[in-house]
Amino acid sequence: MVKPKNLFLVMIYFVVIINAQPEKYIAVTFDDLPFQHNSQFTYEEQLEFNKQIITTLKEYNIPAIGFVNEGKLFQKEIVDSVKLEIIKMWLDAGLELGNHTFSHPNINNISFDEYKTDILKGEKITRKLAEEQNIKYEYFRHPYLRTGETEEIMLSLKKFLKENNYIEAPVTIDNSEWIFAFGYNKAFKENNTDMMSKLGNDYIDYMLHKIKYYEDQSENLFGRNIKHILLVHANLLNAEYFDDLAEAIKTAGYKFISLDEALEDDAYKTENKFVGKYGPSWIHRWAITKGVDEEFFLGNPRIPQYLKDYIDIQYE
């Protein structure tokens, strides 16, 4: 799809914000490799879409990390060569990979023993490939960002990850990008280029509002804007629009850094006792642990109603 490169409204929104601001930093993480919505697209399409994402990462010098669901590499219990090529392509570009479990389970819906097994099963191929290229493999990203409904499970998971030399990969800029991606896939399938363009441009606007929201949250909680960690996914939407998003984030005053660099911020040492059914931003976990007033959480940007209607989803 040939898309318009018009970010005029977005730039207008941020023109005041970026003036006289201190440097801002953001790490970019991609979940659900080799591809988020793998059933809708051919393996060759998934390969091409990943190439587009990696090209953007190189263009903007973004040291991103991709989190892999190794179950997606298999076709009838056999590793598919094209899916494997996608993983190798990320490593060949000098990008880190991390463990996102084998089958992307919800920790609240299976036994903890099953969840641990799924984590270990999710590293067998990717860890070996990374080590062959002398690229470290040490981060774990929780599916759905869920870390357990009880203190016992939450603490047991932390202990298990530490024992297996994993570092948790938190997220400060949480978002519902996946809903935009779902709608974008539907428009693509329908060959509805007008809807694709609308969703793409609204996605950029939505994400920038999310970033600004968590900037304000950080200022309110820490008195400063911390080094942020952004979550997005390997999907068609980002294959075609992450270049626009990267440009907009850069224009908003951010420098792209690695996950390692982001975690050097002392904010990530903040006490986190959050337990719950869902998986909010770590900023909200820290705030809940500190016992802030409910007003702290107000103003979170929402998915536009037309998108929820378009994909017929009850959300937010």
C-alpha positions as CSV (number, residue, x, y, z in Angstrom):
1,M,0.0,0.0,0.0
2,V,1.2,3.5,-0.9
3,K,0.4,5.6,2.1
4,P,0.4,9.4,2.6
5,K,3.3,10.8,4.6
6,N,1.3,13.6,6.2
7,L,2.0,14.2,9.8
8,F,1.0,17.8,9.8
9,L,-1.6,17.6,12.5
10,V,0.7,15.5,14.7
11,M,3.5,18.0,14.4
12,I,1.2,20.9,15.2
13,Y,0.2,19.1,18.4
14,F,3.8,18.7,19.5
15,V,5.4,22.0,18.3
16,V,5.0,23.7,21.7
17,I,5.9,20.6,23.7
18,I,9.3,20.1,22.2
19,N,10.6,23.6,22.8
20,A,13.0,24.1,25.7
21,Q,12.6,20.5,26.9
22,P,15.3,18.3,28.4
23,E,16.4,15.3,26.5
24,K,14.0,12.4,26.5
25,Y,14.7,8.7,26.0
26,I,12.7,5.7,24.8
27,A,13.5,2.1,24.2
28,V,11.5,0.2,21.6
29,T,10.3,-3.4,22.1
30,F,8.5,-5.6,19.6
31,D,6.4,-8.5,20.8
32,D,5.0,-11.6,19.1
33,L,7.8,-12.4,16.7
34,P,8.0,-13.8,14.1
35,F,4.6,-12.1,13.4
36,Q,1.6,-11.1,15.5
37,H,-1.3,-12.1,13.2
38,N,0.4,-15.1,11.6
39,S,-2.7,-16.8,10.3
40,Q,-3.9,-14.1,7.9
41,F,-0.7,-13.7,6.0
42,T,1.6,-16.1,4.0
43,Y,5.0,-16.8,5.4
44,E,6.5,-14.8,2.6
45,E,4.4,-11.8,3.4
46,Q,5.4,-12.1,7.1
47,L,9.0,-12.2,6.0
48,E,8.6,-9.1,3.8
49,F,6.7,-7.2,6.6
50,N,9.6,-7.9,9.0
51,K,12.1,-6.6,6.4
52,Q,10.1,-3.3,6.4
53,I,10.2,-3.1,10.2
54,I,13.9,-3.8,10.3
55,T,14.6,-1.3,7.5
56,T,12.9,1.4,9.6
57,L,14.9,0.4,12.7
58,K,18.1,0.7,10.8
59,E,17.1,4.0,9.3
60,Y,16.3,5.6,12.7
61,N,19.2,3.8,14.4
62,I,16.8,2.2,16.9
63,P,18.4,-0.6,19.0
64,A,15.1,-2.5,19.4
65,I,14.6,-5.9,20.9
66,G,12.1,-8.5,19.5
67,F,10.3,-10.9,21.8
68,V,9.7,-14.3,20.2
69,N,6.8,-16.8,20.6
70,E,8.7,-19.9,19.4
71,G,5.5,-21.8,18.9
72,K,4.9,-19.7,15.8
73,L,8.0,-21.1,14.2
74,F,6.4,-24.5,13.9
75,Q,4.3,-26.0,11.1
76,K,2.9,-29.4,12.2
77,E,5.7,-29.8,14.7
78,I,8.4,-29.0,12.1
79,V,10.3,-25.7,12.2
80,D,9.3,-23.7,9.1
81,S,12.4,-22.3,7.2
82,V,10.7,-19.0,6.4
83,K,9.7,-18.3,10.0
84,L,13.2,-19.3,11.1
85,E,14.6,-16.9,8.5
86,I,12.7,-14.0,10.1
87,I,14.3,-14.7,13.5
88,K,17.7,-14.9,11.8
89,M,17.0,-11.7,10.0
90,W,16.6,-9.8,13.3
91,L,19.8,-11.2,14.6
92,D,21.7,-10.5,11.3
93,A,20.6,-6.8,11.8
94,G,22.4,-6.9,15.2
95,L,19.1,-6.7,17.1
96,E,18.5,-8.5,20.3
97,L,15.8,-11.1,20.9
98,G,14.0,-12.2,24.0
99,N,11.7,-14.9,25.4
100,H,8.0,-14.2,25.1
101,T,7.1,-17.9,25.9
102,F,6.4,-20.7,23.5
103,S,2.6,-20.3,23.2
104,H,1.8,-16.9,24.7
105,P,-0.3,-18.3,27.6
106,N,-2.2,-16.3,30.1
107,I,-0.5,-16.9,33.5
108,N,-3.9,-16.6,35.2
109,N,-5.5,-19.4,33.1
110,I,-2.9,-22.3,33.5
111,S,-1.0,-23.8,36.4
112,F,2.3,-22.2,37.4
113,D,4.2,-25.4,36.5
114,E,2.7,-25.3,33.0
115,Y,3.6,-21.6,32.7
116,K,7.2,-22.3,33.7
117,T,7.4,-25.2,31.2
118,D,6.2,-22.8,28.4
119,I,8.8,-20.3,29.3
120,L,11.7,-22.8,29.0
121,K,10.2,-24.3,25.9
122,G,10.2,-20.8,24.4
123,E,14.0,-20.4,24.4
124,K,15.3,-23.5,22.8
125,I,15.8,-22.2,19.3
126,T,16.1,-18.5,19.8
127,R,18.7,-18.7,22.6
128,K,21.0,-20.9,20.5
129,L,20.7,-18.7,17.4
130,A,21.5,-15.6,19.5
131,E,24.5,-17.2,21.1
132,E,25.8,-18.4,17.7
133,Q,26.1,-14.7,16.8
134,N,27.4,-13.6,20.2
135,I,24.3,-11.6,20.8
136,K,23.1,-11.8,24.4
137,Y,19.8,-13.4,25.2
138,E,18.6,-12.4,28.7
139,Y,15.2,-10.7,28.6
140,F,11.7,-12.1,29.3
141,R,8.5,-10.3,28.3
142,H,5.3,-11.4,30.0
143,P,2.4,-12.3,27.7
144,Y,-0.4,-9.7,28.0
145,L,2.0,-8.1,30.6
146,R,0.3,-10.3,33.2
147,T,2.4,-11.3,36.2
148,G,-0.1,-13.1,38.3
149,E,-3.3,-12.5,40.2
150,T,-1.8,-13.5,43.6
151,E,1.3,-12.4,45.5
152,E,2.4,-16.1,45.6
153,I,2.4,-16.4,41.8
154,M,3.9,-13.0,41.2
155,L,6.8,-13.7,43.6
156,S,7.2,-17.3,42.4
157,L,7.6,-16.0,38.8
158,K,10.2,-13.4,39.8
159,K,12.1,-16.1,41.6
160,F,11.9,-18.5,38.7
161,L,13.1,-15.9,36.2
162,K,16.0,-15.0,38.3
163,E,17.0,-18.6,38.8
164,N,17.0,-19.0,35.0
165,N,19.0,-15.8,34.4
166,Y,16.2,-13.8,32.9
167,I,15.6,-10.1,33.4
168,E,12.0,-8.9,33.3
169,A,11.3,-6.5,30.4
170,P,8.9,-3.9,31.8
171,V,6.7,-1.5,29.8
172,T,6.0,2.1,30.8
173,I,4.2,3.2,27.6
174,D,1.4,0.6,27.5
175,N,-1.1,1.0,24.8
176,S,-3.8,-0.7,22.6
177,E,-1.8,-0.7,19.4
178,W,-2.9,-4.3,18.8
179,I,-6.5,-3.1,18.3
180,F,-5.4,-0.7,15.6
181,A,-3.5,-3.5,14.1
182,F,-6.5,-5.8,14.1
183,G,-8.6,-3.2,12.4
184,Y,-5.8,-2.5,9.9
185,N,-5.7,-6.2,9.0
186,K,-9.4,-6.2,8.4
187,A,-9.2,-3.2,6.1
188,F,-6.3,-4.8,4.3
189,K,-8.3,-7.9,3.7
190,E,-11.2,-5.9,2.4
191,N,-8.9,-3.8,0.2
192,N,-10.3,-0.7,2.0
193,T,-7.4,1.7,1.4
194,D,-9.3,4.7,2.8
195,M,-9.8,2.9,6.1
196,M,-6.2,1.8,6.1
197,S,-5.0,5.3,5.7
198,K,-7.4,6.6,8.4
199,L,-6.3,3.9,10.9
200,G,-2.6,4.5,10.1
201,N,-2.8,8.2,10.7
202,D,-5.0,7.9,13.8
203,Y,-2.6,5.2,15.1
204,I,0.2,7.8,15.1
205,D,-1.9,10.4,16.8
206,Y,-3.1,7.9,19.4
207,M,0.4,6.7,20.2
208,L,1.7,10.2,20.6
209,H,-1.1,11.0,23.0
210,K,-0.2,7.8,25.0
211,I,3.4,8.9,25.2
212,K,2.4,12.3,26.4
213,Y,0.1,10.8,29.0
214,Y,2.9,8.6,30.4
215,E,5.3,11.5,30.4
216,D,2.8,13.4,32.6
217,Q,2.4,10.2,34.8
218,S,6.1,10.0,35.2
219,E,6.4,13.6,36.1
220,N,3.7,13.2,38.7
221,L,5.2,10.1,40.2
222,F,8.9,10.8,40.0
223,G,9.1,14.6,39.4
224,R,10.8,13.9,36.1
225,N,10.4,12.1,32.8
226,I,12.0,8.7,33.2
227,K,13.6,6.7,30.4
228,H,10.6,5.0,28.8
229,I,10.0,1.5,27.3
230,L,7.5,1.3,24.5
231,L,5.6,-1.9,23.6
232,V,4.5,-2.5,20.0
233,H,4.1,-5.7,17.9
234,A,5.5,-7.2,14.7
235,N,2.5,-6.7,12.5
236,L,1.4,-5.2,9.2
237,L,0.4,-1.9,10.8
238,N,4.0,-1.3,12.0
239,A,5.5,-2.6,8.8
240,E,3.7,0.2,7.0
241,Y,3.5,2.9,9.7
242,F,6.3,2.5,12.2
243,D,8.5,4.8,10.1
244,D,5.9,7.5,10.6
245,L,5.7,6.7,14.3
246,A,9.5,6.8,14.7
247,E,9.7,10.1,12.9
248,A,6.9,11.5,15.2
249,I,8.6,10.2,18.3
250,K,11.9,11.8,17.2
251,T,10.2,15.1,16.5
252,A,8.6,14.9,20.0
253,G,12.2,15.2,21.3
254,Y,13.0,11.6,22.1
255,K,16.3,9.7,21.5
256,F,16.1,6.0,20.9
257,I,18.1,3.9,23.4
258,S,18.4,0.2,24.1
259,L,16.4,-1.7,26.7
260,D,19.7,-2.0,28.7
261,E,20.1,1.8,28.8
262,A,16.5,2.4,29.8
263,L,16.7,0.0,32.7
264,E,19.7,2.0,34.0
265,D,17.2,4.6,35.1
266,D,16.7,4.3,38.9
267,A,12.9,4.4,38.4
268,Y,13.1,0.7,37.6
269,K,14.3,0.0,41.1
270,T,11.0,1.3,42.5
271,E,9.1,-1.1,44.6
272,N,6.5,-3.1,42.7
273,K,4.0,-5.2,44.6
274,F,1.3,-5.2,41.9
275,V,-0.9,-8.2,41.6
276,G,-4.0,-8.4,39.5
277,K,-5.9,-9.9,36.6
278,Y,-4.5,-7.6,33.9
279,G,-1.2,-6.1,32.9
280,P,-0.9,-2.3,33.2
281,S,2.1,-0.1,32.7
282,W,4.8,-0.3,35.2
283,I,4.2,3.3,36.0
284,H,0.8,2.3,37.2
285,R,2.2,-0.7,39.1
286,W,4.6,1.6,41.0
287,A,1.8,4.1,41.6
288,I,-0.6,1.4,42.9
289,T,2.2,0.1,45.2
290,K,2.7,3.6,46.5
291,G,-1.0,4.0,47.2
292,V,-1.7,7.1,45.1
293,D,-5.2,8.5,44.7
294,E,-7.4,7.3,41.9
295,E,-7.2,10.7,40.2
296,F,-3.7,9.9,39.3
297,F,-4.9,7.5,36.6
298,L,-7.3,9.8,34.9
299,G,-6.9,11.0,31.3
300,N,-5.6,7.8,29.7
301,P,-6.2,8.1,25.9
302,R,-8.8,5.7,24.6
303,I,-9.3,3.8,21.4
304,P,-11.7,5.8,19.0
305,Q,-15.2,4.5,19.0
306,Y,-15.3,4.1,15.2
307,L,-12.5,1.6,15.4
308,K,-14.3,-0.4,18.1
309,D,-17.4,-0.4,16.0
310,Y,-15.5,-1.4,12.9
311,I,-14.0,-4.5,14.4
312,D,-17.0,-5.1,16.7
313,I,-15.0,-5.3,19.9
314,Q,-16.0,-4.5,23.5
315,Y,-13.0,-2.9,25.0
316,E,-12.1,-0.1,27.4
